[in-house]
């Protein structure tokens, strides 16, 4: 652990870490401020609230599905540090549009006609921003770090990401919407200046033409990656994980409001606990594996995650709502006798999730040539985003069918089983000191 933390003193890692941390913070400050305000102030029924939460998730994910192939090509064919700076400059413009939407919705001006469309447009643009930054944040690590530092660096990036998500999520639930509007723009500027210190990471390939046909390039990229068995198993395992995660994140705001009868500060607390758990799991698995990239603990981790989701469902089902249509404030929620068991269940879900997914991301970038890492991550993002869209559609479908949010948790737990099976196959087939190109 101490060896990994030493990377924070290195210029080849620290600026990237700060840039990624600020980007994740800004994404979540903006998205959660928007979703929580709309769920609690605009809509007044569980179906509409779940629909909007799922719509926001889907809009953010669609660019990953459409543009990941292009982003992977650019990351492998161009200097990654230069792309990072262009992406972070674009974030300033995007967040200015988003801040305008937040200001309008707070003022009650053209909420449905202009404010919400502006917010969703900015969210879509931030999805594009993350699509182009995503492959780079993982693919640049093997280029800047030594082989025995990659797992530790990946763990720190994941832990830092979820700590940033934690901070953005907590602030979104407690600060006024007008403060969030200012905060997202200021953070975008700071992130841009941090990105300028990222060391150069030139392409390791001979320059080739970029295929801008997004459908053709996406199909070619996924086909060229998924035919390799070890990558297929890793990508499918990660995709099932994110399908589970997308349904959980969609469910949190309406579940907190309608089942636990708590205000938006509690919804923010839930997302914060989830982020803390992922960070704990990211660091813990690095300690257990001692720097060796392996899927050894992945099957047990995702089974543990499923068990904690079932426990979370049981506690929610036993929850006594606030009387008389009242909403529990944060202090009232924490005073509830079931609050501690509920929080521990959620922390367990996230901790096991972090232990599951971090080694698989490290696996993707260390079992291919460094010059192919960005495209491998991009192919993973395409499949992941498809799985998350499916998860969003499942959540919408179940809600429209009349299934209460608390019972949807059982389906989420069941989705952990195929995830564990895929991870077990990956561990059995490809763990060891070396993993060849074919199983």
Buried (B, 14 or more C-beta within 10 A) or exposed (E): EEEBEEBEEBEBBBBBBBBBBBBBBBBBBBBBBBBBBBBBBBBEEBEBBBBBBBBBBBBBBBBBBBBBBBBBBBBBBBBBBBBBBEBBBBBBBBBBBBBBBBBBBBEEEEBEEBBBEBBBBBBBBBBBBBBBBBBBBBBBBBBBBEEEBBBBBBBBBBBBBBBBBBBBBBBBBEBEBEBBBBBBBEBBBBBBBBBEBBBEBEBEEEEEEEBEEBEEBBEBBBEBBBEBBBBBBBBBBBBBBBBBBBBBBBBBBBBBBBBBBBBBBBBBBBBBBBBBBBBBBBBBBBEBBEBBBBBBBBBBBBBBBBBBBBBBBBBBEEBEBBEEEEBBBBEBBEEBEBBEBBBBBBBBBBBBBBBBBBBBBBBBBBBBEBBBBBBBBBBBBBBBBBBBBBBBEBBBEBBEEEBBBBEBBBBBBEBBEBBBBBBBBBBEBBBEEEBEEEB
